[in-house]
Structure formats: C-alpha cells, structure tokens
Amino acid sequence: MMKQQTFLKLILLITGVSILLPIAVLLLWSVTGRWPWPNLLPESYTLRTLQELFFGSAKLPDLLLSSITLAAIVAFLATVVGILTARATEFYDFKGKSFVRIGSFLPLLVPGTVFAMGIQITLIRLGLSDTLVGVVIVHLIAAVPYCITIMTDVTRAVGQRMEEQAMVLGAGPFTAFFQVTLPALLPGILSSMSMGFILSYSQYFSTLLIGGGRVKTLALVLVPYIQSGDRALSAVYSVVFVGSALLIFFLFEALIHHLERGEETR
C-alpha cells in the first residue's frame, strides 16, 4: 500500500513539473530581451512585451471578451444539444437511433482542416461566412461530439426513475425535468460546458477560415506571433492564453465540487 501511494505521488510530481516547468519558461521568455545560447538565464530583460500586451494594437481586453463570449456561447449550445441527444438516445426508441449515435461522432473522424475547408463553401452559400454565427456553427460541430459523450454517460447514471416518480406525484414533464432531473445533471452539465469552452477557446484554423479575420479571438492573434519568431511576444500571449483558459477551467471545477459537496450534505 505504501509503495502504491509513493508511486502515485511520484506520478503526480512528474505531472506537476511537466505542466509548471513550461509555464515557468514562458513567463521568463515573456520578459526576456536577449537570451543567447548556451546561457542558462537571459542576458537582458525588457518590459516591451507587457507594453505591447496592454497598450499595443492587439487590445487585450477586447480579445479576452470576444474569446470568452464566443467560447461560452458554444459551450452552452453544445451542452444543450448534448442533453437533448442523450435523453433521446437513452430514454426513447425510434428509427435511426443507431445512426444518431454514430453520426454524433462523425466530426471526430474528419481532419479539422478538411472539415473547415468543406464547410466554408456551405457557409458562403448561406451567407454566414465571415460572421460570428458561422464561427459558432463550426465550433459547435467540433464540440458537440464531446458534449454528447459526457451528457450520455451522466444521463445514463442519473436515469429517469426520479423524474417518473415526480410525474406520478402530479408534476408535469417540464416541472419534473427542471426541478428533479436537472439538479442531478448539473455536475455533468458543468463538465460538458467546460469541455465545450476549452475546445472553442483553442480553435484557430476554423476561426480564421470561417471568420475571415473579422471575428477576433486570442488564439487568432497568438499564432501569428509564434510564426513570426518573436519568442518574447509569443510567450507573453501564450501565458495570457493558457492562464485565462486555466482560470475558466478551475472556475468550472470549483462549481462542480461545490455542487457535489452540496449533494453529499443533503
């Protein structure tokens, strides 16, 4: 037992170091002026990256607001689709049920580049190219399979017995769902929204192709800096990108743990 605990602690330590060490290097690069090889530490430091971050042309607050709003919309819609699909496939029998289950995973089988280029033609014909709605649709298609998987597992675990019992006692279908089933699904819903948010937040190529550069996100600004070879600027934007994503993720996790503790105390 002691050996097993020691092994688990070692794995956690290695995992923590592998996550924190790159972030520490990014933080160091973000204030580096000159770092020639083979010096272990930078030769000089600068604040030009922070000046560019807060006062440059990128307009960080607007980028964060745009990215978070877009990802939140996608997370919410993808989770709603996941709930409806999970309930339909778990609680009802209908023709094409197997096709719905298989079809929900089809976007995962198509490479993202091929998928984005193919759907762009459809969105151009619909007049949705270079629009926020078009970007939301593309992000939704990428996020929905994951949200459906999460919500299917949660819906199967919760079941329908409590909802049926509420209806037997006189509650209507909507009342039974929103007052009985929905609270039980909330931890899974938050997990689904967390996954949908991260998937949308990190999309670059599909946002660039479908948004046409008009829909600005943090990932859209970050990648060109990385490609330009300016390590200091790419590092500072990477820190903001990773930090903001982790902050949202931890907020979701805190809400999930809060709900789970609330259920345990009842």
C-alpha positions in Angstrom: 0.0 0.0 0.0 2.8 2.4 0.9 4.6 1.6 -2.4 1.5 2.3 -4.3 1.0 5.7 -2.6 4.6 6.6 -3.2 4.3 5.7 -6.9 1.1 7.8 -7.2 2.8 10.8 -5.5 5.8 10.4 -7.9 3.4 10.4 -10.9 1.7 13.5 -9.6 5.0 15.2 -9.0 6.2 14.4 -12.6 2.9 15.6 -14.0 3.0 18.8 -12.0 6.6 19.5 -13.1 5.8 18.8 -16.7 3.0 21.3 -16.6 4.6 24.0 -14.5 8.1 24.0 -16.0 6.9 25.0 -19.5 4.8 27.8 -18.0 7.8 29.0 -16.0 9.9 29.1 -19.1 7.1 31.1 -20.9 7.0 33.6 -18.0 10.8 34.0 -18.3 10.7 34.4 -22.0 7.9 37.0 -21.8 10.3 39.5 -20.1 13.4 38.5 -22.0 15.3 41.0 -24.1 18.2 38.8 -25.1 18.9 35.1 -24.3 21.8 33.8 -26.4 22.7 30.1 -26.4 24.1 28.5 -24.3 23.4 30.8 -21.4 21.2 29.2 -18.7 19.5 32.5 -18.0 18.6 35.5 -20.1 21.3 38.1 -20.7 18.9 41.0 -20.5 15.3 41.7 -19.7 12.6 44.1 -21.1 9.1 45.3 -20.5 8.3 45.9 -24.1 6.2 42.7 -24.3 4.0 43.9 -21.4 3.6 47.3 -23.1 2.6 45.6 -26.3 0.2 43.4 -24.4 -1.7 46.1 -22.6 -1.1 49.2 -24.8 -0.4 47.7 -28.3 -2.7 47.2 -31.3 -4.0 43.8 -30.1 -6.3 45.3 -27.5 -6.1 42.5 -24.9 -9.4 43.3 -23.0 -11.4 43.2 -26.3 -9.7 40.0 -27.3 -10.4 38.3 -24.0 -14.0 39.4 -24.0 -14.5 38.2 -27.6 -12.8 34.9 -27.0 -14.7 34.2 -23.7 -18.0 35.2 -25.1 -17.7 33.1 -28.2 -16.5 30.0 -26.2 -19.3 30.5 -23.6 -22.0 30.6 -26.4 -20.5 27.4 -28.0 -20.2 25.6 -24.6 -23.9 26.4 -23.7 -25.3 25.4 -27.1 -23.2 22.3 -27.4 -24.3 21.2 -23.9 -28.0 21.8 -24.7 -27.6 19.6 -27.8 -25.7 17.1 -25.7 -28.6 16.9 -23.1 -31.3 16.6 -25.8 -29.4 13.9 -27.7 -28.5 12.0 -24.6 -32.1 11.9 -23.4 -33.4 10.9 -26.8 -30.9 8.0 -27.2 -31.1 6.8 -23.6 -34.8 7.0 -22.9 -36.6 6.6 -26.2 -36.7 4.1 -29.1 -37.0 5.4 -32.6 -35.9 4.6 -36.1 -32.4 5.8 -36.9 -31.3 5.8 -33.2 -28.1 3.9 -34.1 -27.4 6.4 -36.9 -27.8 9.3 -34.4 -25.3 7.7 -32.1 -22.8 7.0 -34.8 -23.4 10.4 -36.6 -22.6 12.3 -33.4 -19.0 11.0 -33.7 -18.5 11.6 -37.4 -16.9 15.1 -37.0 -14.1 13.4 -35.0 -13.3 11.2 -38.0 -12.7 14.1 -40.4 -9.5 16.1 -40.1 -10.1 19.6 -38.9 -8.5 21.3 -41.9 -10.5 19.3 -44.4 -13.7 19.8 -42.4 -13.3 23.6 -42.2 -12.5 24.0 -45.9 -15.5 21.9 -46.8 -18.0 23.6 -44.6 -16.7 27.1 -45.6 -18.3 26.5 -49.1 -21.6 25.8 -47.5 -21.4 28.8 -45.2 -20.5 31.1 -48.1 -23.6 29.9 -50.0 -25.7 30.5 -46.9 -24.2 34.0 -46.4 -22.7 33.0 -43.0 -19.0 33.2 -43.9 -17.1 36.0 -42.1 -19.7 36.2 -39.4 -19.9 35.3 -35.7 -22.8 32.9 -36.4 -20.7 31.0 -38.9 -17.8 30.6 -36.4 -20.2 29.5 -33.7 -21.6 26.8 -36.0 -18.1 25.5 -36.9 -17.1 25.5 -33.2 -20.3 23.7 -32.3 -19.7 20.9 -34.7 -16.3 20.4 -33.2 -17.5 20.5 -29.6 -20.9 18.6 -29.8 -19.4 15.1 -30.0 -17.6 15.5 -26.7 -20.5 17.1 -25.0 -22.9 14.4 -26.2 -20.5 11.7 -24.9 -20.3 13.4 -21.4 -24.0 14.0 -21.2 -24.9 10.5 -22.3 -22.8 9.0 -19.5 -24.2 11.4 -17.0 -27.8 10.9 -18.2 -27.4 7.1 -18.1 -26.1 7.3 -14.5 -28.9 9.6 -13.3 -31.6 7.6 -15.0 -35.3 8.5 -15.3 -36.8 7.0 -12.1 -36.9 10.1 -10.0 -38.4 12.1 -12.9 -41.0 9.4 -13.4 -41.8 9.4 -9.7 -42.3 13.2 -9.7 -44.7 12.8 -12.6 -46.6 10.1 -10.8 -47.0 12.6 -7.9 -48.6 15.1 -10.2 -45.7 17.1 -11.7 -45.7 17.9 -15.4 -42.9 16.8 -17.7 -41.2 20.2 -17.7 -41.5 20.6 -13.9 -40.2 17.1 -13.3 -37.2 17.7 -15.5 -36.2 21.2 -14.3 -36.9 20.5 -10.6 -35.8 16.9 -10.3 -33.5 15.7 -13.1 -31.7 19.0 -14.0 -30.2 19.5 -10.5 -28.9 15.9 -10.6 -27.4 16.6 -14.0 -25.7 19.9 -13.1 -22.2 18.5 -12.3 -22.2 16.7 -15.7 -23.6 19.8 -17.4 -20.7 21.9 -16.0 -18.2 19.3 -17.1 -19.7 19.3 -20.6 -19.6 23.1 -20.7 -16.0 23.1 -19.5 -15.0 20.8 -22.4 -17.0 22.8 -24.9 -15.5 26.0 -23.7 -11.9 24.8 -23.9 -12.4 23.3 -27.4 -13.9 26.5 -28.7 -11.4 28.7 -26.9 -8.4 26.9 -28.5 -9.8 26.9 -32.1 -7.5 28.7 -34.6 -7.8 27.5 -38.2 -11.5 27.2 -38.3 -11.9 30.6 -36.7 -9.5 32.1 -39.2 -11.0 30.4 -42.2 -14.7 30.9 -41.4 -14.4 34.2 -39.6 -12.2 35.7 -42.3 -10.2 37.7 -39.7 -13.3 39.6 -38.7 -14.1 37.5 -35.6 -11.1 38.2 -33.3 -10.0 35.8 -30.7 -6.9 35.4 -28.6 -5.8 32.2 -30.5 -6.1 34.1 -33.7 -3.6 36.8 -32.5 -1.4 34.3 -30.7 -0.5 32.0 -33.6 0.9 34.8 -36.0 3.2 35.9 -33.1 4.5 32.4 -32.7 5.1 32.1 -36.5 6.9 35.4 -36.6 9.7 34.1 -34.5 9.4 36.8 -31.8 9.7 34.5 -28.8 9.1 37.2 -26.2 5.8 38.4 -27.7 4.6 34.9 -28.4 5.5 33.8 -24.9 3.6 36.7 -23.2 0.5 36.0 -25.3 0.8 32.3 -24.6 0.9 33.0 -20.9 -2.3 35.0 -21.2 -3.9 32.3 -23.3 -3.0 29.5 -21.0 -3.7 31.5 -17.8 -7.2 32.6 -19.0 -8.1 29.1 -20.1 -7.0 27.6 -16.8 -8.8 30.2 -14.8 -12.1 29.4 -16.6 -11.4 25.7 -16.2 -10.8 26.0 -12.5 -13.9 28.0 -12.0 -15.9 25.2 -13.6 -14.1 22.7 -11.4 -14.9 24.7 -8.3 -18.6 24.9 -9.2 -18.6 21.1 -9.8 -17.0 20.4 -6.4 -19.4 22.8 -4.7 -22.4 21.1 -6.2 -21.1 17.6 -5.3 -20.5 18.7 -1.7 -24.0 20.1 -1.6 -25.4 16.8 -2.7 -23.3 14.9 -0.1 -24.6 17.1 2.7 -28.3 16.5 1.8 
